[in-house]
């Protein structure tokens, strides 16, 4: 079913403390996976799903994000003079992918606060939220499936993935009621529960589809876990009034704000590349032999 949702909000104002020192003077969303910054994968995913308008929530030290999606006339001139027309085309396409807007969060007061900053831009329409450091593999089709659920049920949809029970303390955690294979209704949701009291091991991942009513909920939320305005707390308020759904998936998500996941993402994406894959695979096979793996 073709989606009617056209706007995406990409919160990218966090400090990225888990990836220091690399993120001291550059945004984590600009860390390269092979040869593309993480946030470009997120924008490409949005565009593939029919999104035409993207609002990136930025903060101090995030200007390189804006430069990346802007034209670079000096670079284009150089590439043209050098006859590097393929690269020239690729650079122009980055600047023309979608209508990209920016707004600053001011202070990183939490993901919920970052989304609330988007209120005026989004207006009275459904929209998606895509975390700028969560990469979803194209094959997983997570956002497309979530938009499909939204069109059928007209309720908020949250991406959910089972995690190791010890890991649930780092995520939002849902209490689900099964509807079908992938779809659940969310009965309750809590941010970063203690391992012993977590209602499930279904963790919230960085993709959401929201009706505009999420903004009223966010308005009412007080600072919660980590003294931040939590998006999870607003979802909890929302589900007291309307149905909220969860789309469960298993594979293809990388949190590139986490060093180990960043390495995994780099390896997986490099292996799939036609130009780099064969050489890289041979290199990895050599490493595996040397290390006595596999
Ligand atoms: P994270 O908790 O992963 O981001 O937030 P962080 O705070 O940058 O990371 P660490 O823990 O210090 O390493 C999830 C998403 O929400 C955004 C982040 O940029 C990230 O995309 N975010 C978080 C904001 O935009 N504003 C905030 O105040 C907090």
Boltz pocket constraint, residues with backbone or C-beta under 6 A from the ligand:
constraints:
  - pocket:
      binder: B
      contacts: [[A, 11], [A, 12], [A, 13], [A, 14], [A, 15], [A, 16], [A, 17], [A, 18], [A, 19], [A, 57], [A, 105], [A, 107], [A, 108], [A, 109], [A, 110], [A, 111], [A, 113], [A, 114], [A, 131], [A, 132], [A, 133], [A, 257]]
      max_distance: 6.0
